[in-house]
Amino acid sequence: MMLSSNFWYYVIMVVVILHVVVGFGYLFYKLSPKKSDKQKKEKSEENKDN
């Protein structure tokens, strides 16, 4: 009986940990500056200088 209980405990813990890791990875992906954003920023800075 205890073996079955431990199995489900570990399965749930692995799912929760993976969920958190994937969530943080997605946040870093969404918050990281894109190449197009860098190019737009550089163009706007060039226009300010002129």
Beta strands, then each sheet from edge to edge (+ up, - down):
end
